[in-house]
Amino acid sequence: MRELILAGTLPSGSRIDQDAVAESHGMSRLPVREALIALEQEGLLARAGKRGYEVRSFSEADVRTAIEVRGTLEGLAARHLAERGMPQDVRATLRECIAEGAGILAKGHLLDDDVSRWSHLNKRFHDTLVNSHESRVIADAI
């Protein structure tokens, strides 16, 4: 369901009924309820009635603030990494990402394939940075 929401297949305002989801997927209500609660905690769903949820909508200000919060948390992870010393595997991965990114940008223009490569590269870079922290607290907050 998370993928459907993030892809826009389930647009904001879409109502999601726990019983209907359980029935359509041939599941009991308990795992569906747990999944819906997790998506609510992630901020993707909001309660809408006793057994239903609604896909949340996000304003431009919400998106800007989320990016700012993520940047602050990633900065904290980077600071901790710098203070305790960067393991060689983390250093190598970050350097690979930077080199590949420079190669993508060196052409001076981006093709559709480049945008996809950049997106995956960006995710790899940021995931490496955040997941290299000794605690899961920052990653969980993000």
ZILINBEL-V407723 format. One record per pair of residues at least 12 apart in sequence whose ideal C-beta (glycine too) atoms are under 10 Angstrom apart, sorted by the first residue. I is the first residue (numbers start at 1). J is the second residue. D is the distance in Angstrom with one decimal. If there is no record, write none. Layout:
BEGIN
i: [I	I]
j: [J	J]
d: [D	D]
END
This chain:
BEGIN
i: [1	1	1	1	1	1	1	1	1	1	1	1	2	2	2	2	2	2	4	4	5	5	5	5	5	5	6	8	9	10	10	10	10	11	11	12	12	12	12	12	12	12	13	13	13	13	13	14	14	14	14	14	15	15	15	15	15	15	16	16	16	16	16	16	16	16	16	16	17	17	17	17	17	17	17	18	18	18	18	18	18	18	18	18	18	18	19	19	19	19	20	20	20	21	21	21	21	21	21	22	29	32	33	33	36	36	36	37	39	39	39	40	40	42	43	43	43	43	44	44	66	69	69	70	70	70	70	71	72	73	73	73	73	73	73	73	74	74	74	74	74	74	74	74	75	75	76	76	76	76	76	77	77	77	77	77	77	77	77	77	77	77	78	78	78	78	78	80	80	80	80	80	81	81	81	81	81	81	81	84	84	84	86	86	87	89	89	90	90	90	90	91	91	92	93	93	93	93	93	93	94	94	94	94	94	96	96	96	96	97	97	97	97	97	97	97	97	97	98	98	100	100	100	100	100	100	101	101	101	101	101	103	103	104	104	104	105	126	127	127	130]
j: [16	21	25	32	35	36	38	39	44	45	53	55	35	38	39	42	44	45	16	55	39	42	44	45	55	56	44	55	55	44	45	54	55	55	57	44	46	54	55	56	57	58	48	54	55	56	57	45	48	53	54	55	48	49	52	53	54	55	32	36	39	45	48	51	52	53	54	55	32	36	48	49	51	52	53	30	32	33	35	36	37	49	50	51	52	53	32	33	51	52	32	51	52	33	35	36	51	52	53	51	51	51	51	53	51	52	53	53	53	55	56	53	56	56	56	58	62	66	56	58	142	141	142	126	130	141	142	126	141	130	133	137	138	139	141	142	125	126	129	130	133	138	139	142	129	138	130	133	137	138	141	126	129	130	131	132	133	135	137	138	139	142	94	129	130	132	133	132	133	134	135	138	94	128	129	130	132	133	134	132	133	134	129	132	132	128	132	128	129	131	132	128	132	128	124	125	127	128	129	132	124	125	128	129	132	121	124	125	128	120	121	122	123	124	125	126	128	129	121	125	117	118	120	121	124	125	117	118	121	122	125	117	121	117	118	121	118	142	139	142	142]
d: [7.4	7.5	9.7	9.0	6.4	7.7	9.5	6.3	8.4	8.5	9.6	9.3	8.5	8.5	6.2	7.5	6.6	9.7	9.6	8.9	7.3	9.4	5.1	7.7	5.6	8.6	7.8	9.6	10.0	9.2	9.5	9.9	5.2	6.6	8.6	9.7	9.9	8.2	5.2	6.3	3.5	7.2	9.6	6.3	6.4	8.8	6.3	9.6	9.9	9.2	6.8	4.5	6.0	8.4	5.8	7.5	5.5	8.2	9.4	6.9	8.7	6.8	8.1	9.7	6.4	4.6	7.0	7.0	9.7	9.7	9.1	8.4	6.4	4.9	8.1	9.9	5.5	5.7	9.4	6.1	9.9	9.7	9.0	4.5	6.6	7.6	8.3	9.8	6.0	8.8	9.3	9.2	8.8	9.4	8.3	7.7	9.9	9.8	9.4	9.8	8.3	9.8	8.3	10.0	9.2	8.9	5.3	9.1	7.4	8.9	9.4	6.5	8.9	9.8	6.5	8.7	9.1	8.6	6.1	9.5	9.6	8.3	8.2	8.3	9.1	9.1	5.6	9.9	9.9	7.6	9.9	9.4	5.3	8.7	5.7	5.4	10.0	6.3	6.0	6.0	9.9	7.9	9.9	7.4	9.6	10.0	9.5	8.5	9.7	6.1	9.4	9.3	5.7	5.0	8.6	7.4	4.8	9.4	9.8	4.9	8.0	8.8	9.9	5.9	8.9	9.3	9.2	9.0	5.8	7.7	8.5	8.1	9.5	9.8	7.0	9.5	5.7	6.8	9.3	9.7	9.2	7.5	9.9	7.6	7.0	9.1	8.7	6.1	8.0	9.0	4.6	9.8	9.7	9.8	7.3	8.0	9.5	4.8	9.3	8.7	9.3	6.5	6.1	7.1	9.0	9.0	8.5	9.1	9.4	9.9	5.6	8.1	9.7	5.8	4.0	9.1	7.2	9.5	9.3	7.7	7.7	9.0	9.6	5.5	9.0	9.3	9.1	7.0	5.7	7.9	7.7	9.3	9.8	6.0	5.6	7.3	8.4	8.8	8.5	9.7	6.2]
END
